Amino acid sequence: SPNTPQHKGTVALEYAGRQGITLGVDARIVTRYHWTAGIWDGDVPASQTVNLNAGYRINPPLRVYANATNLFDQQRYQFFGGSVIGRRVLAGITSTF
């Protein structure tokens, strides 16, 4: 078993504004596939995952951002016997000097 889907793809859109705003969204689509490794042998279901990111440059050295992975909280796993992956949201501030 090759442990990889026969069909998969990603579509992404990004925007970078002149006022320091950045926005992005992407969708990853994977077909069902069979996974075999050691004692683990089974099917990984098809999945569609949407991710979102946004940022804003407050001033030249300071930027705030937020990222949402698996925005719609689909409870999926990427290999048979692996952990279930849910939604993850991160936010932060970066500073350059």
Phi, psi and omega in degrees: 000128182285351179057030177222149178288150178288325181230135174203157181193163179225139174238133183222145173231136179224149179224133174233111182272163180288339183270012178092009180267135173232138178223144177206148176218141175217153179232131179245129183237128182227134177279163177299145176209163182264140182236130175224122176202113181061234181279350183272123181211110181181182182266141171260121184292158176299152180215153175228116184242133178246130178241148182225140175220149180211149178209160179213127177273108181291314175207175187309319180268351189240129181223138174250151182208163174213140178229134174239118177257135184058057187310320184268010173055047174285125181279094185234162171231154186259348171211150186294128183094357182272173180288148175284133182255123178250198180290145174223128179238127179237144175220152181191179178230134175242148179225134177248142179209000000 
